[in-house]
Amino acid sequence: MPAATTGSHRTRSELTTTQLLRAARELFAARGYEATSVDDIASAAGVTKGAVYHHYAGKQDLFRAVFEQEQQVIAARLVEQAVPDTEPWEALLAGSRQWLDLILDPGIQRILLLDGPSMLGWEEVRAIEARYGLALLQAAVEGLTKGASPRLATPRLANLLFGALCEGAMTVARSEDPRRAKEEILADFELLVGSLRGP
């Protein structure tokens, strides 16, 4: 097959994938996994149902791709908003604040917190999170070795703090007043981090 033809096919394939992910993200965020069908996604993306199955094994596979893309986008936003040369403890708190701010978005809540665990299972969710949010938190915790607490910079501590942030985010998502819940969770998390920091 000529190189130009191969390149053109790849471009069309990437365009279709982009359209499917965009349409699926919008529908999963607005309606949820259960209320969204493959037909809905194909129609919203302007492609045939066969095109969906050409790129993805089914709705769950497409949801998995949306879930991972959402994690990737959020991680990129956290990195972009990071302030260079920030003291490690403050950097950890700033990233946590930004994460909880992002979680106020109902679409993010639905995809990452409500549908993600039930549709993909905790093991797969954690495996994906380990490549993005957890990886950022691990890097932040490793930065604490620049201070006076090298004993704290362990993978175990990063996992514990990540678990606290995930549970906090779930509390925000299920609250009748998400903004208030976010502020309360953030205050509690700052107390937790402060206790680790010591005097």
C-alpha positions in Angstrom: 0.0 0.0 0.0 1.5 3.4 -1.0 2.7 5.5 1.9 0.3 8.4 1.1 -2.7 6.0 1.2 -1.5 4.5 4.5 -1.1 8.0 6.0 -4.6 9.1 4.8 -6.1 5.9 6.3 -4.4 6.6 9.6 -5.6 10.2 9.6 -9.2 9.1 8.9 -8.9 6.5 11.7 -7.6 9.1 14.2 -10.3 11.5 13.2 -13.0 8.9 13.8 -11.5 7.9 17.2 -11.4 11.6 18.2 -15.1 12.0 17.2 -16.1 8.9 19.1 -14.3 9.9 22.2 -15.7 13.4 22.1 -19.2 12.2 21.6 -18.9 9.4 24.2 -17.5 11.8 26.8 -20.3 14.3 26.3 -23.0 11.5 26.6 -21.4 9.6 29.5 -21.0 12.9 31.3 -24.6 14.1 30.7 -26.5 10.8 30.9 -24.3 8.3 32.6 -23.0 4.9 31.3 -26.3 2.9 31.6 -28.4 5.5 29.8 -26.0 5.8 26.9 -26.1 3.3 24.0 -23.6 2.6 21.3 -26.2 3.8 18.8 -26.4 7.1 20.7 -22.6 7.5 20.5 -22.4 6.6 16.9 -25.2 9.1 16.0 -23.6 11.9 18.1 -20.2 11.2 16.5 -21.7 11.2 13.0 -20.4 7.7 12.2 -22.0 4.2 11.7 -22.4 1.8 14.6 -20.0 -0.5 12.7 -17.3 2.2 13.0 -17.7 2.2 16.7 -17.0 -1.6 16.8 -14.2 -1.2 14.4 -12.3 0.9 16.9 -13.7 -0.4 20.2 -14.8 -3.9 21.4 -18.0 -2.3 22.8 -19.5 0.3 25.0 -17.4 -0.7 28.0 -14.2 -0.5 26.0 -15.2 2.9 24.8 -16.0 4.0 28.3 -12.6 2.8 29.4 -10.9 5.0 26.8 -13.0 8.0 27.9 -12.2 7.3 31.6 -8.4 7.1 30.8 -8.6 10.3 28.6 -10.3 12.1 31.4 -7.6 11.1 33.8 -4.9 12.2 31.3 -6.6 15.6 30.8 -6.9 16.3 34.5 -3.3 15.3 35.1 -2.2 17.6 32.3 -4.2 20.5 33.8 -2.7 19.9 37.2 0.8 20.0 35.8 0.0 23.2 33.8 -1.3 24.9 36.9 1.7 23.9 39.1 3.8 26.9 40.2 7.6 26.3 39.7 9.8 26.3 42.7 6.9 26.0 45.2 7.8 24.6 48.6 7.0 20.8 48.5 4.4 20.9 51.2 2.6 23.8 49.6 2.8 22.2 46.2 1.2 19.1 47.6 -1.7 21.2 49.1 -2.0 23.3 45.9 -2.4 20.2 43.7 -5.0 18.8 46.1 -7.0 22.0 46.0 -6.9 22.0 42.2 -8.1 18.3 42.1 -11.0 19.0 44.4 -11.9 22.1 42.4 -12.0 20.0 39.2 -14.2 17.4 40.9 -16.9 20.0 41.2 -17.7 19.4 37.5 -20.7 17.0 37.4 -19.4 15.3 34.2 -16.1 14.5 35.8 -17.9 13.3 38.9 -20.1 11.0 36.9 -17.3 9.5 34.8 -14.5 9.2 37.3 -16.3 8.6 40.6 -19.8 7.3 40.0 -19.6 5.2 36.8 -15.9 4.4 36.6 -15.6 2.1 39.6 -18.9 0.2 38.9 -18.3 -0.2 35.1 -14.5 -0.9 35.2 -14.0 -2.3 38.7 -11.7 -1.0 41.4 -8.6 -2.9 40.2 -8.8 -1.4 36.7 -9.6 2.1 37.9 -6.7 2.0 40.3 -4.4 0.8 37.5 -5.4 3.7 35.3 -5.2 6.2 38.2 -1.7 5.0 38.9 -0.5 6.3 35.6 -1.9 9.8 36.1 -3.2 11.2 39.4 -1.4 8.8 41.7 1.8 9.3 39.7 1.6 13.0 40.2 1.0 12.6 43.9 3.9 10.2 44.2 6.1 12.8 42.6 4.9 15.4 45.1 5.5 13.1 48.0 9.0 12.4 46.7 9.6 16.1 46.7 9.2 16.1 50.5 12.7 14.6 50.7 14.0 18.0 49.9 12.8 19.1 53.3 13.3 17.6 56.7 11.1 14.5 56.4 12.7 11.9 54.0 11.0 9.1 56.0 7.6 10.4 54.7 8.5 10.1 51.0 7.3 6.5 50.5 5.0 4.9 48.0 2.8 3.8 50.9 2.3 7.4 52.1 1.4 8.5 48.5 -1.2 5.7 48.3 -2.7 6.7 51.7 -3.0 10.4 50.7 -4.4 9.4 47.3 -7.0 7.3 49.1 -7.9 10.2 51.3 -8.3 12.5 48.3 -10.4 9.9 46.4 -12.7 9.4 49.3 -12.9 13.2 49.8 -13.8 13.6 46.1 -16.6 10.9 46.5 -18.0 12.8 49.5 -18.1 16.0 47.3 -19.8 14.2 44.5 -22.5 12.7 46.7 -23.1 15.9 48.7 -26.2 18.1 48.4 -23.9 21.1 48.6 -20.7 20.1 46.7 -18.9 23.4 47.2 -19.3 23.4 50.9 -18.3 19.8 51.1 -15.2 20.6 49.0 -14.2 23.3 51.5 -14.7 21.0 54.5 -12.8 18.1 52.9 -10.0 20.5 51.9 -9.8 21.8 55.5 -9.6 18.3 56.8 -6.9 17.3 54.3 -4.8 20.3 55.2 -5.0 19.3 58.8 -3.9 15.8 57.8 -1.0 17.1 55.8 -0.1 19.5 58.5 0.1 16.7 61.1 2.6 14.9 58.8 4.6 18.0 58.3 5.2 18.5 62.0 6.4 21.7 63.7 
